[in-house]
């Protein structure tokens, strides 16, 4: 299964938000706290991915809900769904519906940076060739991930923050769709309330 290291559309949106917010109110952003004014606040956001290249199409949605336990520590959950379609010239076309979820913790030792730990458990559709029936058969496989890494966040206003993070899967399950020790990059926007 093809995987893109970095989703260009998400990075473009992130950079665009960063440029617009910085030019609109640069002094306010530099002095703003990346956390909401009061600890114990909920926040939501997430990632939306779109990737198409040649005969490959992917769309994914990963909403996020988190809770600031303190000004430096937060916990949250993320459900995940992705749709993938591969058009193969020599063999049949494949369609995948993958889903799952995760729980995460973030610790912010510095104002704009954070450490991230996340346990994800996702169900992937896999196709295997059956030599007896001479056809491809689909099976579903649950795959665990333990993602560790760090991120950077940039305030976009009083209740909005853009973020980017780089994570590594330390479990390295044999069925993982990612290459060994391939970095996983996320970018998104979170809103506090």
N, C-alpha and C positions, 0 to 999 in steps of 0.2 A: 504494500500500500504506500503510495507516494505521500510524503508529508513535507509541508513547507516549513522552513525554520522560522520564518518571520512573516506574518501576514501584513502585506504592504498596505492594504486599505486601513487597517487599525492604526498603524504607525502614522499614516498620512493624517488621519483624523486627530490623533494625539498631537502631532506637531502643529497642525492647523489651530487647534484649541490653545496650545501653548503660545503660539505667536500672537493670536488675537487677544488673549487675556493679558499677555505681557505688555503689548503695545497700548492696550486700553487703560491699564492701571498698574504700571510697573512699581511705583512706590508702595502701593497697598499690598501687592503680592509679596514683595520682599520682606515686609514686616509681619505678614499674616502667619498665624500658626497653622500647620497642616491638619491639625485636629479640630473638631468643633470646639466652640468656646466652653462648653460644659462637658465634663467626662460623663460616661454612662449613656452616650447618645447612640442611636441606631444609624447605620448608613447602608446604602444600597448602590448597586452599579453593576459592572460586569463587562463581558467581552462579547462582541458579535464579530464573527469571522466570515470572510468571503474570499474564496480562492478559485480561480479558474485558469487553466493553462492547457492549451492544446485540447486533449480529449479528457480532461480531468476537471471536475467541478465539486466544490465543497462549500457548504454553508453551515455555520455552527453558532450556537447560542449558549452562553454561560452566565446567567444572572448571578448576582452575589448579594447576600444579606449579612451584615456584620454588626457587632456590638462593641463599643469602646468600654472595656472593663475599667481602664484607667487612661490617663493621657498618653501612655506609652504602649499599652497592651490592648489588643482586640482579638475577638474570636468571631468566626463566621461559617457560613455554609454556601455551597455553590452547586446547583443542579446543572447538568450538562446534556446537550443533545447536538448531534451532527448528522448531516445528510451528505453522502458522497456518491457521485456517479462517475464511473470510469468507462469510457468507450474504447474498447480494444479492437484493433483492426483484425488480428489473426484469430482471436478467441472471442467468446461471448462477452457482452457488457456486464459490469457488476454494479449493483446498487447496495449501499450500506446505510443502515440506520443504527447509529451508536448512541448510547445514553448512559448516564450514571450520575454520580454526585461526589462531593468532597466536603470535608471539614478542614478549616485552616486556623492558624494562629499567627499573629503578626506582633513583633516587638520592635519599637522604634527607639534605638539608642541615641540617635541624632535627629534633629528636627525634620529633615526632609527624606531621610533614609529609613529603611526598615528591614528586618530579617523576617523571612517567611518560611513556615513549615505547613505542609498540607498532605493529608491522607485522602487519596481519591480511589474510588472503586468503580470502574467503568465496564460496561458490557459492549463488546465489539462483535460485529458480524464478520466472519472470515469465510473465504471460499477455498475449498480444497478439491483437487481433481481426484475423482473416483475412477480408477482404471477398469473396474468391472463394468460399471454402467457407462463409462466413457463420457462422463459429464461432470460439471462442477457442482458441488453440493455446498450449501451454506450451513454453517453452525455458529452458535453464539458462545462466546467465551468471556468470562469475568476476569478482569485484569486489575491487580492492585498496583498503586503507585504511591511512593513516599517522596514528595517533592520538597526539596530544601533549596533555599537561595536567598536573594536579596532584591530589594526594589527601591525605586525612587518615586517620590510623589511631588507634584507641583500644584499649589492652590490655584484654582481658577476663579475664585470668589469666596464669599463668606461660608457657603455650604457645599462647594463643589471642588473636587480634587482629581486631577489626571494622574495616572500612575503607569509605570512600566516596571516589569520585574523579569529576572532571569532565574530559572529554576532547573535543577537536575533531579532526575529520578534515581534514587539510591537503591531501590529494590531490583531493578533491571529484570523484570519478569520475562521469561522466554517468549511469551506471546505479545509483548509490547509492540505497538506499531512504530515506536521511535527507535532510531539507531542507538547503539550503546553509547552512553554518556553524551548524547546529543542535548544541547541546551534547549529548554522550552521557554519561549519568550511570550509574555502576555503584556498587553497594553489596554488600558480602559479608563473609564471615568467613574467616580463614586460621588454620591450625593448624600449629605447628612440631613437628618430630620429629628 
